[in-house]
Amino acid sequence: MTSLFTAPTEGRTPDPSLAHRRADATVTLRGPDGTLLADRAVVVRQTRHAFLFGCIGFDLVDLANGASQDPEYDGRLSDAWFDVFNQTTLPFYWGTFEPERGAPQTERLLAAARWFAERGTVVKGHPLVWHTVQPGWLRGLPDAEVERLQRERIRRDVAAFRGVIDTWDAINEVVIMPVFTAEENAVTPLARRKGRVEMIRMAFEEARAENPGATLLLNDFDMSTAYECLVEAVLEAGIPIDRLGLQSHMHQGYWGEEKTLAVLDRFSRYNIPIHFTETTLMSGDVMPAHIEDLNDWQVESWPSTPEGEERQADEVERHYRTLVSHPSVEAMTYWGLSDRGMWLGAPGGLLRADGSRKPAFDRLQELVKGEWWLPPTTLRTDAAGRVRFAGFLGDYRIDTADGAAAEVNLPAAGATSLTATLTPA
């Protein structure tokens, strides 16, 4: 019997050819009346990637609510965002989501989540439990009261957003949670009393109770063996992890292919799909290597530079190619579209502070909507109404000259046979 923690390497080996991301499709087309659509010209076009190319949507919440303070700038951000990405992360930090007890910003975030979802975007909430960005009104309460309020918070928000947000970072950065000392908060003492595994159990079970079909992530920045030990302890405790979140804020320099693949090799052995949940790459100077806590690096100015932008473009391409080549990786979220408002004031955006596009954005767009994308392609069905095409896993639309259309999904790599009925214009 294969151990849970020593799964076979088959299916976990990187493949630069990306065969695991592609399908050879044969689609049998029928007209609205059920007859085979034989010997007809059709146009096949891709409409969505199965792979989740994500970016945070924090900067677009005001625009989604019709409350933009800078419509021209926000418009540039929105155009750029939807040119590339198909998954977003929205902020549910308890301290900013509910700064006043009993008055959560549910409607504001729900409007933003619906705005993204209506545009075909998968929406994730981040996070349900974390020891940082806590509401001030929580401090000083007994641990039992903090736990009760935390449980209620999870259930309330998962229920309120069910059907719009069905993916959550259930709990964030648990490795450090019980020993965190950088700021006073009410969750660290609770985690110290309950222990890491039971904190995770609380987050997952409460979220699952309100949305049994939710996709729940365990997310952390700690890529040491401490995170591996925690994952193993959670699984041994019978707590199912839907997705494993790995952070990669590269303020101190690009990891490189060797380190990235080594991390993937270690964490893919649990047979849990991996999401790279938070990634940034610098287009200016990198942070000194001796800084242990990235938050400790405070500078007056941290500009993007022409040389840094070229380096960032190369590193973005290399990093995405590495992640997409690995079968265990299901999603990759870039943590900040524009330099305006970037975490720590870092030049880590794919756009400059004025909203103009850096070379890294163009390079990423060329991959996601160029090299890895099937543009509108005219093909012809055979005598049996079949049309054949190859493409990346995801959604496709097939159109005829008279305006009839069918939508199909390529769900798995390799040869795929489907039947689709055209809907008249």
C-alpha positions, -999 to 999 in steps of 0.1 A, spaced: 0 0 0 14 34 -9 20 58 20 1 91 19 34 109 22 55 89 -2 33 89 -33 48 77 -66 66 103 -86 45 95 -117 22 124 -124 44 148 -104 73 152 -128 77 185 -146 71 184 -183 82 215 -203 62 202 -233 30 208 -212 14 177 -225 -5 175 -192 -21 208 -200 -33 200 -235 -60 179 -251 -65 167 -287 -103 172 -291 -127 156 -314 -161 173 -312 -191 159 -329 -214 188 -337 -252 186 -341 -275 213 -353 -303 227 -332 -326 200 -347 -302 172 -338 -288 165 -373 -251 161 -377 -233 193 -389 -214 177 -418 -189 194 -441 -194 229 -426 -169 256 -418 -168 265 -381 -147 289 -360 -131 275 -328 -119 299 -302 -107 295 -266 -126 314 -240 -110 304 -207 -80 285 -193 -85 256 -169 -53 267 -151 -60 295 -127 -40 325 -137 -47 347 -107 -41 382 -94 -55 401 -64 -84 423 -70 -80 446 -41 -74 477 -63 -106 471 -82 -131 469 -53 -140 506 -55 -145 504 -93 -167 474 -89 -188 493 -64 -191 524 -87 -170 544 -63 -137 548 -81 -117 579 -70 -96 577 -102 -117 562 -130 -91 566 -157 -64 548 -137 -88 522 -125 -100 517 -161 -64 509 -172 -61 485 -143 -93 467 -152 -84 464 -189 -50 450 -180 -65 426 -154 -90 410 -177 -65 408 -205 -46 380 -186 -63 367 -154 -92 344 -147 -90 341 -109 -90 369 -82 -83 371 -45 -104 395 -25 -94 408 10 -112 395 40 -87 406 67 -109 407 98 -96 440 110 -104 459 78 -135 438 69 -151 444 103 -133 473 119 -164 481 140 -179 451 157 -211 439 141 -206 460 110 -188 439 84 -183 452 49 -203 424 34 -222 443 7 -191 461 -5 -171 428 -9 -201 410 -23 -206 436 -50 -169 432 -59 -171 394 -59 -202 394 -81 -185 420 -105 -156 396 -110 -178 365 -112 -200 381 -138 -169 385 -160 -160 348 -158 -136 350 -129 -131 325 -101 -132 344 -68 -113 335 -37 -116 350 -2 -84 356 18 -83 347 47 -109 334 72 -84 330 100 -51 349 105 -33 365 134 -25 397 116 -48 426 106 -70 418 135 -98 441 147 -88 461 178 -121 453 195 -110 416 197 -80 423 219 -83 417 256 -112 393 253 -109 358 269 -96 330 247 -130 312 248 -148 344 236 -122 349 209 -128 314 197 -165 318 197 -163 350 177 -138 335 153 -161 305 146 -191 328 141 -171 350 118 -161 320 96 -197 307 94 -212 342 87 -189 351 59 -188 317 42 -226 316 42 -230 352 30 -207 346 0 -217 310 -9 -222 306 -46 -201 337 -54 -170 329 -34 -166 291 -30 -128 291 -26 -112 304 6 -78 306 22 -93 290 53 -64 298 76 -32 317 69 4 312 81 -2 288 109 34 277 113 42 311 129 8 317 144 13 305 180 47 322 184 40 355 165 53 385 184 55 414 159 21 428 170 -4 421 198 -34 402 187 -61 379 201 -56 349 177 -20 341 187 -29 334 223 -58 312 211 -35 293 188 -10 288 216 -37 273 237 -54 252 211 -23 242 190 -18 245 153 -37 214 142 -68 223 162 -68 259 149 -68 244 114 -95 220 123 -116 248 136 -112 269 104 -119 240 80 -148 224 99 -166 257 104 -162 267 67 -172 233 55 -203 234 77 -216 264 58 -204 254 24 -198 217 20 -187 222 -16 -162 249 -9 -125 246 -19 -105 253 12 -68 261 13 -41 258 40 -18 287 31 17 296 43 49 315 35 71 291 55 87 267 30 108 249 56 102 214 69 81 230 96 53 234 71 57 199 58 54 186 94 23 206 99 7 193 67 15 158 77 0 163 112 -32 178 98 -37 149 74 -29 124 101 -56 141 122 -81 134 95 -86 170 84 -89 171 46 -70 198 28 -85 207 -6 -56 227 -19 -21 235 -5 -12 271 -6 25 281 -11 36 318 -9 65 331 -29 71 368 -22 105 372 -39 115 406 -25 150 392 -19 154 378 -54 140 352 -77 140 317 -64 151 302 -97 140 270 -114 161 247 -91 146 260 -58 111 262 -72 111 227 -85 127 214 -52 98 231 -33 73 216 -56 89 181 -53 86 183 -15 50 195 -13 36 176 -42 42 143 -24 9 148 -4 -12 144 -36 -29 177 -29 -32 202 -58 -9 231 -52 -18 268 -55 10 294 -56 -12 318 -37 10 349 -33 39 358 -57 58 390 -63 90 396 -83 109 429 -82 115 453 -110 139 474 -89 165 467 -63 160 435 -44 158 436 -6 190 427 12 195 391 21 201 397 58 165 409 64 146 381 81 111 397 83 102 414 50 82 439 70 114 452 86 126 467 53 114 503 53 128 528 27 117 562 16 117 552 -21 118 519 -39 116 527 -76 112 505 -106 141 508 -130 146 500 -167 172 473 -158 150 459 -131 120 458 -154 139 437 -180 151 414 -152 115 411 -138 102 402 -173 126 374 -177 120 361 -141 82 363 -145 84 342 -177 107 317 -162 86 313 -130 53 309 -149 69 284 -173 82 264 -143 49 263 -125 28 255 -155 52 227 -164 45 209 -130 14 187 -130 7 194 -93 3 231 -98 -33 242 -104 -31 279 -98 -7 309 -96 -17 342 -81 4 373 -87 2 396 -56 -4 430 -70 -10 443 -105 3 478 -101 32 494 -81 7 519 -67 -3 505 -33 21 474 -35 29 457 -2 59 474 14 60 499 -14 79 474 -34 83 477 -72 67 443 -77 37 452 -99 33 442 -135 22 478 -141 39 510 -131 24 533 -106 7 553 -135 -9 522 -148 14 517 -178 25 482 -186 59 469 -177 77 444 -199 67 417 -174 30 422 -181 36 420 -218 57 388 -214 30 372 -193 2 382 -216 22 367 -245 22 334 -227 -13 332 -213 -31 347 -243 -5 339 -269 17 308 -267 -8 290 -244 -40 301 -261 -60 290 -292 -71 321 -311 -101 321 -334 -93 293 -359 -114 283 -390 -118 246 -394 -142 223 -412 -163 194 -400 -160 160 -417 -189 139 -431 -197 127 -396 -200 162 -382 -166 160 -364 -142 188 -359 -107 182 -345 -84 207 -328 -57 207 -301 -57 232 -273 -50 239 -237 -75 226 -211 -103 249 -206 -134 263 -223 -140 268 -260 -167 282 -282 -175 269 -317 -194 292 -341 -210 287 -375 -214 313 -402 -251 317 -395 -244 326 -359 -252 293 -342 -227 284 -314 -218 257 -290 -196 257 -259 -174 228 -249 -149 221 -221 -116 202 -225 -113 187 -190 -84 163 -193 -52 159 -211 -48 136 -241 -74 125 -266 -109 138 -258 -142 130 -276 -172 153 -271 -206 159 -285 -221 194 -287 -254 208 -299 -254 242 -315 -277 269 -302 -292 291 -328 -283 328 -328 
